[in-house]
Amino acid sequence: MSSISCEALPEWLPSLLGGELDSARAEALRAHVEQCRSCAETVRAHTALWRGLESWPALPVAARLDQSVRAATLEKVSPWAQPLVQVALALGFGAAACAAGVWALRDAAPLHVFQPTALVLWGALWAAISAFAFLLFLRGDSFESGQELGLRLVGLGGLLSLGLSLGLTRTCTVPELARYCEMQPWARALFGSAAAETTYFVVGALYALVPLFFISFLLGDPFRRRPLLAGALMGAVFLALSVPGIALQCGAFSLGVALSWIAGAAAGSLVGGPAGAVLRRRVLGTSSA
Amino acid sequence: MEPADEDLMGDLAGGDPGAFEKIYARYKTAVLNYFVRTTGAPEIAEELFQELFLRVYRGARKYEPRKPFRVWLFTLARNLLRDRWRRLGRAPEWEDCDRELADPGPDPEALAGAREEVDRLRRAVLQLPPGLREALVLRRYHGLSFAEIGEILSCSEGAARVRVFRALERLRVILAATAGAQSQERG
């Protein structure tokens, strides 16, 4: 390696300063510097700065800081952080969320058409999924290492979106909005003579898309690294939480309508979550190095 | 032979609080000074320091031993720092953090001159853009390899090398400008 160009300097000089440049490259750099005044000046200045930086002394850790860290970790582990306690909390939350969901849907869901066993099974499923989402919120990662997805917010976002969706349902149920749409001339013009399945697909999608979009936009700041994936996961949690509620409302409907509604909810979930997170990133920009 | 950091993290994840004590003792000075040198604000540095070790303690089970511990640790530290900057909307202002030089000692004039020089350099480092400052601090004060710095800063090894070079170039410019301003004031 006999000669190098000035362009190699940014790549090689930092290694030279750290004493890590191999001897062949160091020799080539030295030969270049002897002939190039500009690079010689840069090497001289960087070397002086590198040495000068050593004069910035390290602060010792104060005893009160040691005490504070110990108090926050070794001496005081919150009982709420124990795994078994968190699982118990999640199960309790799941049962409460299921009861609240059934209460919110009491006017919209024809519960009397279900067999008691089926009702209990749907309720247990809804409680289990809610418990899972809550556990995700309690124990998921939160971007601390920079390589994670922020599952805490995925769980929280799914639950909040469900709450918002149930609130929408309390205001106007999906079947009410579907019937309203079917009666409107503009809706007839838009959907033509489409079957009820199409209307339920579109309205079901709206009832998933709107709350998810809003919540993922609201919570989406930490999702800026991977907004599509994090938003889609939030959508998937929301969809899993929604299906039992949709099934309870579909008791008197045909299988085709029920499946269309669920498919609409799936489409709305997979669009709403990522769209909110992506828009949030567009609005706030990405962090640059 | 002292156990490796990665093994200690495994022990901590298994519920051994003694492992945390060892990790804390090994890294407390490095972590505090990383925050001091990147924020220039000791109070903020202390807050971030406590938060970081709390996260290490609570997140031991999430640590993957495939990743070198110090890369994981400084990635956590960097993300905490970024979050703080983002909340503030800017990097914090420089503060006087020269506690150990508060006592001038036996030769006040020489120490005062040295202190002025350190202050000038420190102010210059804290004027660097965050990405360059982080690369320089990780390299100069923590001896991390360029591959490790690249992993922490989410860039390539070559880009980490160039960041350190650019940081030193920028320092030259800043120091030249402050020296010019000082000589104008004296003149």
Interface residues (C-beta under 8 A of the other chain):
Chain A: L9 P10 E11 L13 P14 S15 G18 T42 A45 H46 L49 W50 G52 L53 S55 W56 P57 A58 L59 P60 V61 L65 D66 S68 V69 A72 T73 L74 A81 D141 F143 E144 S145 G146 Q147 E148 S287 S288 A289
Chain B: P17 F20 E21 Y24 K28 T29 L32 N33 V36 R37 P42 E46 F49 Q50 F53 L54 R55 Y57 R58 G59 K62 W72 T75 L76 R78 N79 R82 R86 C97 R99 E100 L101 A114 E117 V118 L121 R122 V125 P130 G131 E134 L136 R139 R140 Y141 G143 F146 L153 S154 C155 G158 R161 V162 R163 V164 F165 R166 L168 E169 L171 R172 L175
